[in-house]
């Protein structure tokens, strides 16, 4: 963080950055860009040359040396780490939600969890304030003014057994009934565990969550989202043990 604690180092950082971005920049160009006098820039360049961070390539024009690039890299890394930590702190007290209806910046809003997603809508007696404007269905940033409850009910989990490939795999599943099940629960997410299950989902016209499917199933259900999980029979015991360990209720179907 030295570069932010010393004005001299801050100007040094800005000059090197300008030279890296625009190699044809002159001292006068940089002075104008940074809003300081050409005399002041000239003094900074003298120090940069003495420190081996910059070298002259033509009258009034310079380039950053390897040593200068290394100095810039080190300070960029420090600034990046600082900014990343600060952004996390800033946003840790804020919530990103899906707008229900149009929301203007500064509106009082109510935000809540439904089907595993956080929604927000205008409400004079709400529990947050919109920090940006959003149209219906857009993402909106909300600063909470009071807490909100996590869903009391866990999401409904329906486990659809899919035979192993040696037992027929996707060919043994009634795709029409599967399609009806999926369309009857439009808010449920579809997860597939195993290749046969993936192919079965695709036959029903759905591209499911595949990689990390079991973990997604557990997290979604805890957040109140309904889940339809197609699982190959040889992986079923492992899935069910996980759901039981997580105290999640489920219903098993064979189609």
N, C-alpha and C positions, 0 to 999 in steps of 0.2 A: 504493500500500500504506500510505499515511499513516494511513488509518482503523484499521488493525490495530496500528500502532506507537504510537499515542497513546490512552490510556484516555479522555481527554476527547473525542476525535473518535469513538471507538467508541460512547460513550454518546450522543453527538449523532446518530450514524447510527441507533442503535436507537430513539431518540425520534422522529426523523423517519419512520422505517419504521412505527412504531406509529400515528402520526398519519395516514399514507397508507393503512394497512390498515383502521383503525377511526377514522373522523373524529369519532365521538362520545366518544372517549377523553378523560378528564380527567387532570389532573396526578396525582391520587391513583391512577387506574386504571393509568397508566404506571409509577408508582413501584412498585405492587404487582407488575406484570408483570415489571419488570426487577430486582426484589429490592433496591431502594435506597430510602432514606428520602425522604418527601415534601419535606423541606427541601432535599435534594440535587437533586431533580428541579426544584424551584422555581428554584434557582440556575442550572441548565442552561437553563431556559426564558428566564430573563432574558438570558443570553448569546445564545441563539438569536434572540430578538427584536431585540437590539441589532445583530446581524449581518444582520438582514433576512431570516432563513431561515424565521421563523414569525411569525404575527400573531394577536392575540387576536380572537375572534369573540363570546365571551360570557364571563362570569365563570368562570374555571377551565377554559375550553375554547379551543382554538387550531386553526389550520389552517396547512398548509405553503404558503409563498409560491412564486411561480415561481422565484425565486432559490434557495429551499430545494430545490425539485424538481430544478433543474439540478445543485446540489451533490450531491444523492442519486444522480442519474443517473451523474455522473462517478465517484463512488466505487463504485457498483454495477458499473460497467463494469470498473474496476480489480480488484474482488473476483472478478468472473466470470472474467476472464483469469487471475488468480492461481490460482483453484480449478481451472480447466480444465487448466492446465499441471501442477498438482500431481496431479490425478487421472490424467493421462496417465503421469506418472512412477511413481505407485503401481501402476498396472495394467500398465506395460510389463514388469514382472518376473513377471507372472501370466498364466495361460492360461485361456481359457473353452473348456470341452469338453462333449461330450454324455455324460451318465452312462449306463454300462452296468451295470444293477443298482442297488440302493439304496446311497447313499453318505451317511455321516454326517460332519458337520463334525469336522475333526481326523483323519479316517482317512488312512492311508497309501494312495496310489493310484498306479496305473500309467497314464500317458497316452501316446497314440500317434496317428499319422495313418493312416487307412485310407479308401480311396476318396475322398480329398480332405478328409475331415472329421477333427477331433480328438475322440477318445473317451477316457474315463477309467473305470477300475473299481478296486474295492478290491484292494489287493495289498500285503502286509506288506513286500515288497522292491521297492516301486515307486519311481518317480522324482519323486514330488510329494506334496503334502499338500492335502487338500480344505479350502478356507476357508469353505465353506457346505455345508449338507446338500442332497441332491437325490434325487428318486425316479428310477426307471429312465426314460431318455429325456429327462430334464430337463437344462437347462443348469447347469453346475457350475463354480465358480471354483477353480482349482488353482494353488498356488504350487510351482514346480519346485524340487526339491532336487538334481537333476542334469539334464543335457541329454537330448535325444532326437533321433533321426535323422530327417531328412526322408525321404520315400519314395524308394527307389533306382530304382523303376520308374515311368516316366511313364504316365499314364492312356491307355487304349486310345481312339483316335479313329476313329469310323466316319463317313465323309462320304456322305450320301445325296443323289444328284443329283436336283434337281427341275427339270423343263423350264420354260422361260420361258412366259409366258402365251400368246404367239403360237404356241407349240408345244403348247399344251394345258394347261400349268400343272399344278395339282393333279389335274386329271382324267386325266392320263397316268400317275399313280403308283398302283401296286397297294397300296391302303390296308390290305388284310388282311395282306400280307407286311410292311408297315411296322409294323403293330400287333404282329405276331409278333416282329419284331426288337426293338422297344422292350420288350416284356414279357419277352424272353429275357435282357435286361440291366437288371434292376430297379434297380440301383444307379447306372446311368449317368444323367447329366443330359441333357436334350434341349434343343438350341439350334436356332433357325431364323434363317437369313440370307436376307432377301427376303420380300416379301408372299406369293408363291406358296408358299414353304416354310412360312410361318406357317399359311396355310390348310390345307396338307397335314397338318401336325401336329394341327391341331384336328379334322380329319376322322378322324384316328386316335384321337381322344379324349384328346389330351394338350395342355395349355397350355404351350408351350415358353418358354424365355428368348428374348426377341426383341431388345429394345434393348441395344446393346452386346454382341450375341451373339458376335461374333468374339473380342473381348477375354476374354469369359467362357470361351469354349472353350479359349483358350490358358492362362489361369490355372488352370482346373480340371484340365487335363491335366498341367501341371507339378506340381500337388499330388497327383497319383496318381488323380484321379477319371476314370472312363470318361465319354466324351462321344459322343453321337449328334448329329451336326450336319446338319440338312437345309439344303441350299444351292441357290439358283437358279443355273442354269448360267451366266448372264451375270455372276455374282459369284464363280464358282468359282475362276478363276485367282488372283484377289486373295486369297481364303481360303487356297489351297494355298501361295502364295508366303509368306504369313505363317507357316503351319505349318512349312514347310521352314526359314525363317529362324530359327524358334524351336527347331529340331532335334527336332521332334515327328513321330513316325511316324503314318501314317494308312492307312486302307483305304477305297477308294471303291466304293460300291454303286449300282446302278441297279435300281430296283424296278418 
